[in-house]
């Protein structure tokens, strides 16, 4: 009887650890989903917002290869992303005067406006998360994150 109960205890402990691990993953997905839904309200996705953020941070026209490096993605992905941003009027492509083969991305006024709207939506998500998390919850999450880095 003891052997069975000790096996059950080990399995329950293992299941508890698995639940915690998957709960952490689910929390990440839930926050990401909230961010995506919030950005969608202003016509952005996380990827579009990220590209606009890099262009705003750079405060200059960036070669697509530079933008890809700053977003840590491959050139073909950045080309498709810039295609979508350009179709939305958020960026425009420009030739590089120093290299005719290079293409650069410039954020438009509408892109800056949409980026600013996205910042507000992210702020709203942060506020809603702060409203549901106690100080104890926040410090616990910070400890978990620090331990997992």
Buried (B, 14 or more C-beta within 10 A) or exposed (E): EEEEEEEEEEEEEEEEEEEEEEEBEEEEEEEEEBBBEBBEEBEBBBBBBBBBBBBBEBEEBBBBEBBBBBBEBEEEEBEEBBEBBBEBEBBBBEEEEEEEEBBBBEBBEEBBEBBEBBBEBBEEBBEEBEEEEEEEEEEEBEEEEEEEE
